């Protein structure tokens, strides 16, 4: 474990990862649309020296809004406010490659990265929500393979735009009147199947070079995208063996893409329900479950499977279901895998997946949570975790006050920040502009780097 440091993010799923979290006594039902709610959570996470906060996003009125809050506010707007109210914690926001354009997205995230002092990461996703498709003029979801082909080219264009300024392009010489050395600001001249982008970006590089690239898709195409571009990965794993296999596969594929593989930070999702005793944690879980609307869990599981809820026998096994070609493959695979591995009935699957996010959940004491985190970290199954407390901000405060001290005493987690940028928190190198490199390399090598999106 020499040289490794545990990494912790908090995934701010509005009221908490449990769909009934907004009904708990400490929760404010309107918090999902209140920026100060997100600021408070980020400040608690910064007190716990977390690496970053993370905001998911779906550009639609989706899920079951009659029953639970949803991700409503645009992530970069919220993170700009969080940046102003915090000092060190990283800021990771989701933006879809399906319903954005590279130039606007590159400019938005580069601007936020500069404004925050180099604390920003972009979570690269594709969007498989039919209601989102209809908001952008499409009758149906774009085919899975097409979404990921577009995402790969999108990421290459954004990286080239972020590199289009060399670090010393800004001269600002008052005596000579020279403001920018335009020989160090480069058009990217990208022409591809999906995008035609001239460049350069009109925003210079930040103190961390460019925002950290994060990826969260677990499908085969998602893993290929991550292996080529991601510097941090939010994964789904329910067993240590699954997590080890995923980490090995991703690092191997990254090496095949010409990367080291070892510098990718892998962060499985982890839900936490914490009590001072095991019995207290179980009572809290039961309370959250008791506040769930009757059919919400059934409809959520049926939605992941892409089947009619009426077709499911609650006390029978999961019926054979084909992998959806254009839906949420990551959580489909997690659900089906759990059913097959543990022999769960549909009713048991609803209890396991219907109220939460589909990620692994620990229900226990601070010591039990710390033991689990330590076991996965020492085994190499995770570099850290993308945490999802049951209720926010209450569940995060419990983690920071009672689990973080245990992790520190065990020598696993930092006592204080040693850097200021998200790259420094994650232990990632600052990338040099590819165009600066090209001036010291043969033209053919430079062209190769630009073409590959390196």
Secondary structure, 3 states (H helix, E strand, C coil): CCCCCCEEEEECCCCCCCCCHHHCCCCCCCHHHCHHHHHHHHHHHHHCCCCEEEECCCCCCCCCCCCCCCCCCCHHHHHHHHHHHCCCCEEEEEEECCCCCHHHHHHHHHHHHHHCCCCEEEEEECCCCHHHHHHCCCCCCCCHHHHHHHHHHHHHHHHHHHHCECCCCEEEECCCCEEECHHHECEEEEECCCCEEEECCCCCCECCECCEEEECCCCHHHHHHHHHHCCEEEECCCCHHHHHHHHHHHHHHHHHCCCCCCCCEEEEEEEEEECCCHHHHHHHHHHHHHCCCCCHHHHHHHHHHCCCHHHCCCCCECCCCCCCCCCCHHHHHHHHHHHHHHCCEHHHHHHHHHCCCCCEEEEECHHHHHHHHHHHHHHCCCCEEEEEECCCCHHHHHHHHHHHHHHHHCCCCCCCCCCCCHHHHHCCCCCCCHHHHHCCCCHHHHHHHHHHCC
